[in-house]
Amino acid sequence: MVKRSFYIERIRPFMNQNIVKVLTGIRRCGKSVMLQLIQEELLEQGIPNDRILQVNFETRAVDYVRTVNECYAYIREFAGKHPGKIYLLLDEIQELEEWETMINACMIDFDTDIYITGSNAKMLSGELATYLGGRYVEFKIYPFSFREVLQAMGEVPSQEAFRIYLQRGGMPFLYQFPMDERSVRQYLDDIYSSIILKDIAQRNQIRDMELLKRVLQYFILNIGNQFSASSITKYLKSENRKISNETLYNYIDYCKTACLLHLVSRENISGKQVLQFQEKIYLTDHGIREALFGNNQRDINQIMENMVYMELLRHGYDVTVGRIERAEVDFVARKGDDKLYIQVSYLLAGKDTIEREFGVLEKIADNYPKYVVTMDELNMGRNGIKHFNIREFLLMEQYQ
């Protein structure tokens, strides 16, 4: 098991504190394993195992996961048997209706340390935030990074591991034991179908599943490309389908809430204003794209861009797409007072490409770090702009 110490180190300061730890992320990205790792951490800190209650709300093997009252009664009984602090590890809690009221009641009624997971990015935007009033902290969990894939694959050389990561993405289950490509695609296709059905269609009562699937196919094929409502309308028209702008943006919101897609806005670097209706779409796990369409190798520039975007999120950056004069900066990443500018390209194969990738960064008149990330093995950095092979960039612990 990959220990995912990157997340544990972030969670550790909040352990044994009267604050709810909320882990959110796309379905099957490893949230349940994170709860196991948290339990191991608690045991290492000397917490008795019989004080830890772990519940998976996707199961129907036990009655107390069916209603909020039954679940609360079970927790109250558990607390009664163990005077002192109890530890609740509650997995995929969004499957329990009105779960927010139960969490609030547990915070009030028991001496408890609570950890919850959910496949919903808006868990904290509604009732839970209202009830807890700041007594929570969120940790966004993502599929394996390239660093974690290397750890999971052991002695596999970095170049070979990257080739596999390019196609499979980072869903942790895929790296538990050897799998052939057919099985990998089947697993990822099943995850995708489950997200569409459970986290998008059922939760939002979508009836036209065919239209939803066609819109999603467009997004996934066009990750890293500029998105516009008119481009999707034209695409669907060619497929003899229609969609209103309201429905389209609802679908986007549903996919963001299911932690499947990310909509990234553009900004004018010189004027610092956000440019409306010029967003780009990125995918939480690029392996899903390979499973659906089988062309990640062919569209490697898009996939590399997606990888870099997701790695910036893992490092806690807020990311936009930049524009200066008529040129585009792939990513402007901010975290507190830190800022980075990043260009991503497959190969610096000629003078025109080199000038395009480095030239746009040279137009930016500040001293924040600037990077060009490619598949090249030779360092071509110039004028203070750093050049990294993408494997090196994805393995960096911090940017400077």
C-alpha positions as CSV (number, residue, x, y, z in Angstrom):
1,M,0.0,0.0,0.0
2,V,1.3,3.5,-1.0
3,K,1.3,5.4,2.3
4,R,0.3,8.7,0.7
5,S,2.3,10.6,3.3
6,F,1.7,13.8,1.3
7,Y,-1.9,13.8,2.6
8,I,-1.2,12.4,6.0
9,E,1.3,15.2,6.7
10,R,-1.4,17.7,6.0
11,I,-4.0,15.9,8.0
12,R,-1.8,15.1,11.1
13,P,-1.9,18.6,12.7
14,F,-5.8,18.3,12.9
15,M,-5.9,14.9,14.4
16,N,-7.4,14.6,17.9
17,Q,-8.9,18.1,17.4
18,N,-12.5,19.1,17.8
19,I,-12.8,19.8,14.0
20,V,-14.3,17.6,11.3
21,K,-11.8,16.4,8.7
22,V,-13.5,16.3,5.3
23,L,-11.9,14.3,2.5
24,T,-13.4,15.0,-1.0
25,G,-12.5,13.6,-4.4
26,I,-13.6,11.7,-7.4
27,R,-15.0,8.2,-7.0
28,R,-12.3,5.5,-6.4
29,C,-9.4,8.0,-6.1
30,G,-8.3,6.4,-2.8
31,K,-10.4,8.1,-0.1
32,S,-11.3,4.8,1.6
33,V,-7.6,3.9,1.7
34,M,-6.9,7.3,3.2
35,L,-9.3,6.4,6.1
36,Q,-7.3,3.2,6.6
37,L,-4.1,5.2,6.7
38,I,-5.6,7.6,9.1
39,Q,-6.6,4.7,11.3
40,E,-3.1,3.4,11.2
41,E,-1.8,6.8,12.2
42,L,-4.2,6.9,15.1
43,L,-3.1,3.5,16.3
44,E,0.5,4.6,16.0
45,Q,-0.3,7.5,18.3
46,G,-1.6,5.1,20.9
47,I,-5.3,5.3,20.3
48,P,-7.0,1.9,21.2
49,N,-8.5,0.2,18.2
50,D,-11.8,-0.4,20.0
51,R,-12.4,3.4,20.1
52,I,-12.3,3.7,16.3
53,L,-15.6,3.2,14.4
54,Q,-15.3,3.0,10.6
55,V,-18.5,3.0,8.5
56,N,-18.9,2.7,4.7
57,F,-22.2,4.2,3.6
58,E,-22.1,2.5,0.2
59,T,-22.6,-0.9,1.8
60,R,-26.0,-2.3,2.6
61,A,-24.7,-5.2,4.7
62,V,-25.6,-3.4,8.0
63,D,-28.9,-1.7,8.9
64,Y,-27.5,1.4,10.6
65,V,-26.3,2.9,7.3
66,R,-29.8,3.2,5.9
67,T,-31.2,6.2,7.8
68,V,-29.6,9.1,9.8
69,N,-31.6,8.2,12.9
70,E,-30.4,4.6,12.9
71,C,-26.8,5.7,12.3
72,Y,-26.9,8.2,15.1
73,A,-28.4,5.6,17.4
74,Y,-25.6,3.2,16.6
75,I,-22.9,5.8,17.2
76,R,-24.6,6.8,20.5
77,E,-24.5,3.1,21.5
78,F,-20.9,2.9,20.5
79,A,-20.0,6.0,22.5
80,G,-21.8,4.6,25.5
81,K,-19.6,1.5,25.5
82,H,-16.4,3.6,25.3
83,P,-16.3,6.5,27.8
84,G,-13.9,9.2,26.6
85,K,-13.0,10.2,23.1
86,I,-14.3,8.1,20.2
87,Y,-13.0,8.3,16.6
88,L,-15.5,8.2,13.7
89,L,-14.3,7.3,10.1
90,L,-17.3,7.7,7.9
91,D,-16.8,6.8,4.2
92,E,-18.9,8.1,1.3
93,I,-21.2,9.8,3.7
94,Q,-23.2,11.7,1.0
95,E,-25.0,8.4,0.5
96,L,-26.8,9.0,3.8
97,E,-29.6,11.6,3.5
98,E,-29.5,14.4,6.0
99,W,-26.0,13.3,7.1
100,E,-25.1,16.9,7.9
101,T,-27.5,17.0,10.9
102,M,-26.0,13.8,12.3
103,I,-22.4,15.1,12.1
104,N,-23.5,18.3,13.9
105,A,-25.2,16.2,16.6
106,C,-22.2,14.0,17.1
107,M,-20.0,17.1,17.5
108,I,-22.3,18.4,20.2
109,D,-23.3,15.2,22.0
110,F,-20.0,13.2,22.1
111,D,-16.3,13.6,22.7
112,T,-15.4,12.7,19.2
113,D,-12.8,13.0,16.5
114,I,-14.5,12.8,13.1
115,Y,-13.2,12.0,9.6
116,I,-15.6,11.9,6.6
117,T,-15.2,11.3,2.9
118,G,-17.4,12.0,-0.1
119,S,-17.4,12.1,-3.9
120,N,-19.0,15.5,-4.0
121,A,-17.0,18.8,-4.3
122,K,-19.9,20.8,-2.8
123,M,-20.2,18.9,0.5
124,L,-19.0,22.1,2.3
125,S,-21.0,24.6,0.4
126,G,-24.4,23.9,1.9
127,E,-25.8,22.5,5.1
128,L,-22.6,21.2,6.6
129,A,-21.0,24.7,6.4
130,T,-24.0,26.2,8.0
131,Y,-24.2,23.6,10.8
132,L,-20.5,23.5,11.6
133,G,-19.7,27.2,11.2
134,G,-16.0,26.8,10.6
135,R,-15.5,23.6,12.7
136,Y,-14.2,21.7,9.7
137,V,-11.2,21.5,7.3
138,E,-11.3,20.1,3.8
139,F,-8.6,17.9,2.1
140,K,-9.0,17.3,-1.6
141,I,-7.8,13.8,-2.5
142,Y,-6.7,13.1,-6.1
143,P,-5.7,10.0,-8.0
144,F,-2.1,8.9,-7.7
145,S,0.5,11.4,-8.8
146,F,3.4,10.2,-10.9
147,R,5.5,10.1,-7.7
148,E,3.0,7.8,-6.1
149,V,2.8,5.6,-9.3
150,L,6.6,5.2,-9.1
151,Q,6.3,4.2,-5.4
152,A,3.6,1.7,-6.3
153,M,5.5,0.1,-9.2
154,G,8.7,-0.4,-7.3
155,E,11.7,-1.1,-9.5
156,V,10.1,-0.1,-12.8
157,P,12.3,2.6,-14.6
158,S,11.0,6.1,-14.6
159,Q,10.5,6.2,-18.4
160,E,8.5,3.0,-18.5
161,A,6.5,4.1,-15.4
162,F,5.7,7.3,-17.2
163,R,4.5,5.5,-20.3
164,I,2.1,3.4,-18.2
165,Y,1.0,6.5,-16.3
166,L,0.3,8.3,-19.5
167,Q,-2.2,5.6,-20.5
168,R,-3.6,4.4,-17.2
169,G,-3.8,7.6,-15.2
170,G,-3.6,7.4,-11.5
171,M,-6.5,5.4,-10.1
172,P,-4.8,3.5,-7.2
173,F,-6.5,0.2,-7.8
174,L,-4.7,-0.2,-11.1
175,Y,-1.3,-0.3,-9.4
176,Q,-2.1,-2.9,-6.7
177,F,-1.2,-5.9,-8.9
178,P,-0.3,-6.5,-12.6
179,M,-3.2,-5.9,-15.0
180,D,-3.5,-6.3,-18.8
181,E,-4.6,-3.2,-20.8
182,R,-8.0,-4.7,-21.5
183,S,-8.7,-5.1,-17.7
184,V,-7.4,-1.6,-17.1
185,R,-9.8,-0.1,-19.7
186,Q,-12.7,-2.1,-18.3
187,Y,-12.1,-0.9,-14.8
188,L,-11.8,2.7,-15.8
189,D,-14.9,2.5,-18.0
190,D,-16.8,1.1,-15.1
191,I,-15.7,4.0,-12.9
192,Y,-16.7,6.5,-15.5
193,S,-20.2,4.8,-15.9
194,S,-20.6,4.8,-12.1
195,I,-19.8,8.5,-11.9
196,I,-22.2,9.4,-14.7
197,L,-25.0,7.3,-13.2
198,K,-24.6,7.8,-9.4
199,D,-22.8,11.1,-9.0
200,I,-24.3,13.0,-11.9
201,A,-27.5,11.6,-13.4
202,Q,-29.2,10.2,-10.3
203,R,-28.2,13.0,-8.0
204,N,-29.4,15.7,-10.4
205,Q,-32.3,13.8,-11.9
206,I,-31.1,13.9,-15.4
207,R,-33.3,12.1,-17.8
208,D,-31.6,12.6,-21.2
209,M,-28.6,10.3,-20.5
210,E,-27.6,10.2,-24.2
211,L,-27.3,14.0,-24.3
212,L,-25.2,14.0,-21.1
213,K,-22.9,11.4,-22.4
214,R,-22.3,13.2,-25.7
215,V,-21.5,16.5,-23.9
216,L,-19.1,14.7,-21.6
217,Q,-17.4,13.0,-24.6
218,Y,-16.8,16.4,-26.2
219,F,-15.3,17.7,-23.0
220,I,-13.0,14.7,-22.4
221,L,-11.8,14.7,-26.0
222,N,-11.1,18.4,-25.9
223,I,-9.2,18.7,-22.5
224,G,-6.8,21.6,-22.6
225,N,-8.7,23.3,-25.4
226,Q,-10.7,26.5,-25.1
227,F,-14.3,25.8,-24.3
228,S,-17.3,27.8,-25.6
229,A,-21.0,27.1,-25.6
230,S,-21.1,27.7,-29.4
231,S,-18.5,25.0,-30.1
232,I,-20.5,22.4,-28.2
233,T,-23.7,23.6,-29.8
234,K,-22.1,23.1,-33.3
235,Y,-20.8,19.7,-32.3
236,L,-24.2,18.5,-31.1
237,K,-25.9,19.9,-34.1
238,S,-23.7,17.7,-36.3
239,E,-24.9,14.8,-34.1
240,N,-28.5,15.9,-34.6
241,R,-28.9,17.0,-31.0
242,K,-29.7,20.3,-29.4
243,I,-28.9,21.8,-26.0
244,S,-29.7,25.1,-24.3
245,N,-26.9,27.1,-22.6
246,E,-28.6,26.7,-19.3
247,T,-28.6,22.9,-19.6
248,L,-25.0,22.9,-20.8
249,Y,-23.7,25.0,-17.9
250,N,-25.8,22.8,-15.5
251,Y,-24.0,19.7,-16.9
252,I,-20.6,21.4,-16.4
253,D,-21.5,22.2,-12.8
254,Y,-22.7,18.7,-12.1
255,C,-19.4,17.3,-13.5
256,K,-17.4,19.7,-11.4
257,T,-19.4,18.7,-8.3
258,A,-18.7,15.0,-9.1
259,C,-15.0,15.9,-9.1
260,L,-14.7,14.7,-12.7
261,L,-14.0,17.9,-14.6
262,H,-12.3,21.2,-13.8
263,L,-13.2,24.5,-15.5
264,V,-10.2,26.9,-15.6
265,S,-10.7,30.6,-16.3
266,R,-8.4,32.8,-18.3
267,E,-6.8,36.0,-17.1
268,N,-5.1,38.9,-18.8
269,I,-1.7,39.0,-17.1
270,S,-1.1,42.6,-17.9
271,G,-4.4,43.9,-16.8
272,K,-5.1,41.2,-14.2
273,Q,-8.7,40.9,-15.1
274,V,-10.5,37.6,-15.6
275,L,-11.6,37.0,-19.2
276,Q,-15.2,35.9,-19.5
277,F,-16.3,32.8,-21.5
278,Q,-12.8,31.7,-22.4
279,E,-12.3,28.8,-20.0
280,K,-10.5,25.5,-20.5
281,I,-11.6,22.0,-19.4
282,Y,-9.3,19.5,-17.6
283,L,-10.0,16.0,-16.4
284,T,-9.3,14.7,-12.9
285,D,-7.9,11.4,-14.2
286,H,-6.5,11.3,-17.8
287,G,-6.7,7.4,-17.7
288,I,-10.5,7.7,-18.2
289,R,-9.8,9.4,-21.5
290,E,-7.6,6.6,-22.7
291,A,-10.2,4.0,-21.6
292,L,-13.0,5.8,-23.6
293,F,-11.1,6.8,-26.7
294,G,-7.7,5.1,-26.6
295,N,-5.6,8.0,-28.0
296,N,-3.6,9.5,-25.1
297,Q,-0.3,8.8,-26.8
298,R,-1.5,10.5,-30.0
299,D,-2.8,13.5,-28.1
300,I,0.2,13.6,-25.7
301,N,0.4,17.4,-25.6
302,Q,-3.1,17.6,-24.2
303,I,-2.4,14.8,-21.7
304,M,0.9,16.4,-20.5
305,E,-1.0,19.7,-20.0
306,N,-3.6,17.9,-18.0
307,M,-0.9,16.2,-15.9
308,V,0.7,19.5,-15.0
309,Y,-2.6,21.1,-14.1
310,M,-3.5,18.3,-11.8
311,E,0.0,18.3,-10.2
312,L,-0.4,22.0,-9.5
313,L,-3.7,21.3,-7.7
314,R,-2.0,18.6,-5.6
315,H,0.5,21.2,-4.5
316,G,-2.3,23.5,-3.4
317,Y,-2.1,26.1,-6.2
318,D,-5.0,28.1,-7.6
319,V,-4.6,27.9,-11.4
320,T,-5.7,30.1,-14.3
321,V,-4.8,30.2,-18.0
322,G,-2.8,33.4,-18.8
323,R,-2.9,35.8,-21.7
324,I,-0.4,38.5,-22.5
325,E,-0.8,40.5,-25.7
326,R,-1.9,37.9,-28.2
327,A,0.0,35.0,-26.6
328,E,-1.2,32.4,-24.2
329,V,0.5,31.2,-21.0
330,D,-0.6,27.7,-20.3
331,F,-0.8,28.1,-16.5
332,V,-0.6,30.9,-13.9
333,A,-0.4,29.2,-10.5
334,R,-0.8,31.0,-7.2
335,K,-0.5,29.9,-3.6
336,G,-0.4,32.7,-1.0
337,D,2.3,35.1,-2.1
338,D,3.9,32.6,-4.5
339,K,3.2,32.6,-8.2
340,L,4.5,30.4,-11.1
341,Y,4.2,30.7,-14.9
342,I,4.3,27.4,-16.8
343,Q,4.4,26.5,-20.5
344,V,3.8,22.9,-21.5
345,S,4.8,21.5,-24.9
346,Y,5.5,18.0,-26.3
347,L,9.0,18.7,-27.7
348,L,11.1,21.8,-28.5
349,A,11.6,20.4,-32.0
350,G,12.6,23.6,-33.8
351,K,13.4,27.3,-33.5
352,D,9.7,28.3,-33.9
353,T,8.6,26.1,-31.1
354,I,11.4,27.2,-28.8
355,E,10.6,30.9,-29.5
356,R,6.9,30.4,-28.9
357,E,7.3,28.6,-25.6
358,F,10.1,30.7,-24.1
359,G,9.1,34.0,-25.8
360,V,5.7,34.3,-24.2
361,L,7.3,33.9,-20.7
362,E,10.0,36.5,-21.5
363,K,7.2,39.0,-22.1
364,I,6.1,38.8,-18.5
365,A,7.8,41.7,-16.6
366,D,8.1,40.2,-13.1
367,N,10.5,38.0,-11.3
368,Y,8.3,35.0,-10.3
369,P,9.6,31.6,-11.4
370,K,8.9,30.6,-15.0
371,Y,9.0,27.1,-16.4
372,V,8.9,25.3,-19.7
373,V,7.9,21.6,-19.4
374,T,8.4,19.2,-22.2
375,M,9.5,15.6,-23.0
376,D,13.0,16.7,-24.0
377,E,15.9,15.2,-22.1
378,L,18.3,18.1,-22.7
379,N,18.0,21.3,-20.6
380,M,17.3,24.3,-22.9
381,G,16.5,26.8,-20.2
382,R,17.4,30.4,-21.0
383,N,17.2,34.0,-19.5
384,G,16.2,32.7,-16.1
385,I,13.4,30.5,-17.5
386,K,13.8,26.9,-16.2
387,H,13.3,24.0,-18.5
388,F,12.3,20.6,-17.2
389,N,11.5,17.2,-18.6
390,I,8.0,16.4,-17.5
391,R,9.0,13.4,-15.4
392,E,11.3,15.7,-13.4
393,F,8.7,18.4,-13.0
394,L,6.1,15.9,-11.8
395,L,8.5,14.6,-9.2
396,M,9.4,18.1,-7.7
397,E,8.4,18.5,-4.1
398,Q,8.2,22.3,-4.4
399,Y,8.7,24.9,-7.1
400,Q,11.0,27.8,-6.8
